[in-house]
Amino acid sequence: MSEEITDSSGSVFADLGLKEAEELSLKAALAAQVSLLLSQQNLTQRAAGDLLGIPQCHVSRIMNSKLDGISADRLMRMLLRLGRDIDILIREKDITAGEGRITVATPDKDRSAAA
């Protein structure tokens, strides 16, 4: 039996052929950081909602990666309320690549806490 292996494009959303793959990838990365920071603070979802200015049910949705109806802008505002700076760098893309891409990078100390 022969299995065909396909290389990933680097985005699971693009690999699945989903529309708005870059937006979905961005939202997932931002939500992962919000979830990580809330987990580190050991807050209840209600307390987290009060801190972020959102209902508890939205905190639950973010923690469970259910991001329909939650914009990247809103997630960035949550990160600001959680004491994080957000830097946006716009640069010329590699001419050999297709469309431009969106990348979210976190400091090593935040990444190691997620592991």
N, C-alpha and C positions, 0 to 999 in steps of 0.2 A: 504494500500500500504506500503510495507516494503522497505526501502532504506538500502543498504549495505554501511557501512562507513569503509574505510581502513585507518589505521594509516600511516602517512607520514614517510618516511625514514629520513627526515630532508633536503632532496635535491629534489626540484621540478624537476630537470633534470633527476635524477635517477628514481623518481616516474613515469616519462613519458617514461622511458625505453630508453632514448637517449644515444647514444654512447658518450664516453668522458664526462660523466656527471660531474666529478670532475673538468675538465678543463673548462667546460662551467660555472660552479658555481664560480670558481676562477675569470674568466674573467668578469662575471657579477658583482661580489663584487668590483673588481678593477675599473671597468667602473663607477659604482655608486659613488665611491669616487672621481674619476676624474670629473664627472658631478657635484657633490656637490661642489667641490672646485672651479670649473669654475663659477658656479652659484653665489657663495659667492663673487666672484671678479667682478661680473656684467660686464663681458667682452662680446664683440660681438664675434660671432663664428670666424670671420676673425682674430680678435686680439688674441683669444684663440689659433687659429691655428699657428699664428706667434710665440706665446710664447712657444708652444709645439713642433714647428718644423714640423707640419703636415698641409695638405691642409684643408681648411674650411669644405669641404664635409666630411672629416673624423671626424671632431669635431661634425658635425651634426649626423653622424652615431652613435658615442659614446653617445651623449646626448639622442638619441632615442633607445638605447640598440640594435642596429644592429651591432653586433660584428664579423660577418663573415670576415675573412681576417685580423683581428686585433688580434695580439697575446698577451698573458698575459705578456710576456717580454716587449713588446712595451708599454702596459698600465703601467707597473711598471716604465719604463723610464719617462713616462709622469708625474707620481706622484713625481718622483725625481725632475723634472723640476718645479713642483708646490710647492717645498719646503718641501716635506714629506720624512721622513726616512722610510725604509722598513726593518723590522726584519723578518728573516726566522728562525723558530725553528723546528728542526727535532728531534723527540723523538720516543721511542718505542710505538707501538700502543697497545691498550687494546686487550688482547688475545681473549676476547669473541666477539670482533667486527669482521666483515668480512675483506674486504680490508682496507688499510689505508685511511685516509681522509685528505682533505685540508681545512683549516679554515682561514678566513681572519678576524682579529679583529682590530677594530679601537678604538682610545681613546674615552672616554665618551663624550668629548666636540665635537668631530666630529659627533658622533651618534646623539647627541641631536640637532645639527644643521640640521640634515637630517629630523627630525620629524616635 
